[in-house]
Amino acid sequence: MTHILAVDQGTTSSRAIVFDGDMRVKAIDQREFPQHYPESGWVEHDPEDLWNSTVRTCLGAIERAGIDAGELRGIGITNQRETTLVWDRVTGTPVYNAIVWQDRRTSDHCRELRRQGIEPMVTETTGLLLDPYFSGTKIRWILDNVGGARERAVRGDLLFGTVDTYLIWRLTGGDSHVTDATNAARTLLYDIRNGEWSASVCECLDIPMAMLPTVRDCAAEFGTTGTEVLGAALPILGVAGDQQAATVGQACFQPGMLKSTYGTGCFALLNTGEKPVASRNRLLTTIGYQLDGKPTYALEGSIFMAGAVVQWLRDGLGIVEAAERTQEMAEAADPAQDVILVPAFTGLGAPYWNADCRGAVFGLARNSGPNELARAALESVGFQTRDLMEAMHADTGGVGKSLLRVDGGMSASDWTMQFLANILNVPVDRPQLLETTALGAAWLAGSYAGLYPGKEGFASRWALDRRFRPGMETESRDRRYAAWKEAVQRLVRRDRL
């Protein structure tokens, strides 16, 4: 029993990775699953796709590792956050599709709640803003729009969970209805200071508290899988939302350490220590991780579209065959053109939080083509990251301004990471192991099981692959960022008309 299985259930695919006793990747299996867009701004997943792709990748990774399931010491789970499921307590049947974190259907409801003046109380309690991004208004939508759902919830017949909770419930045959503090902190229902579900917020959103799971530390006992699922009864010992798991995987254990993950979206987390920092610049105050009953807090900036912009170039426009080609296309783009793409396809995240903005391209010339669009798509990730960094520095007086650790699929692009360093004017460190999200989940489970070292020992193993140093002149950096800010403001002004 010298291996750990990490489940990384993401927005567009499910992955499973087997780590050995030295925290080295032994095998990986990954499966994409369909996205569903029933209406403009709506994004859903079929819960069976989440479940089946997770189980199949777990079995695939175990097989590829050449081990028996019984050789696993435990399981760590990390997941797309905020995505919302509601299911029958007895049968396990979901009452509706999973409503994905990107979904904007509750924009009007959030506006109405803000008009009622409850956002200050919600923010003080949860650290979050009233936005469709979070789970709370998604739960309310399901209860109000699925026939009989509210009555069943009031009777105690329905359960709510983010993806981690749903997977654990099914892995354990319905024995465990649990979550961890980081996922709870993203629901819009959790009091991050007192460490409990907020009765006041639940009352405002009209959500029965009997639906909510039990909240545990990130490293804890979450239940045991049935032998029929993976071939052995395996303890689930670590859980964290994907961005918090990446923070752990990047060993950002000291206050002031900053990481940014580039997957479907982009998410930057700044460790702020034992006390939550209230943002004056519309960032989120959240739980970075919780161990031994003690939360470590973070400031977070969330960008909805990062890797998803490249997917749009591939699947929506059809101008690139594979995501990897965008780097060479960006290198071949006309340097005299300043095409700017604002990828507000599902609204703007931090620090704007405008759910109604939509994407736009500025600066097109007659000879603009696929190469210029590819470069603009990659640059949009850097511009949005700078928006987050500027807000974080304003909130903390410059904490985290000296270095950025990166991970996620897009961090493999040297061109994108170099532009990121240029536009931020800070060094960008890419680790040797980019699977930091899965590594974080694996470490949580492995450390709880006694297989892996504690925080200090784990942090000492972090290894640098490459440091990208800033190489852009100040005038050019300022001019390009000013053009980006003007493009965003045009969209915001248009939305207010």
Secondary structure, DSSP 4 states (H G I P E B T S, - for coil): --EEEEEEE-SSEEEEEEE-TTS-EEEEEEEE---B-SSTT--EE-HHHHHHHHHHHHHHHHHHHT--GGGEEEEEEEE-SS-BEEEETTT--BSSPEEPTT--TTHHHHHHHHHTT-HHHHHHHHS--S-TTSHHHHHHHHHHHSTTHHHHHHHT-EEEE-HHHHHHHHHTTT---EEEHHHHTTTT-EETTTTEE-HHHHHHHT--GGGSPEEE-SBS---B--HHHHSS--BEEEEEEHHHHHHHHTT--STT-EEEEESSSEEEEEEEETS----SSSPEEEEEEEETTEEEEEEEEEES-SHHHHHIIIIII---SSTTHHHHHHHHS-TT---EEE--TT-B-TTT-BTT---EEE---TT--HHHHHHHHHHHHHHHHHHHHHHHHHHHTSTT-S-EEEESGGGG-HHHHHHHHHHHTS-EEEES---HHHHHHHHHHHHHTTSS--HHHHHTT--EEEEEPP-S-HHHHHHHHHHHHHHHHHHHHHHH-
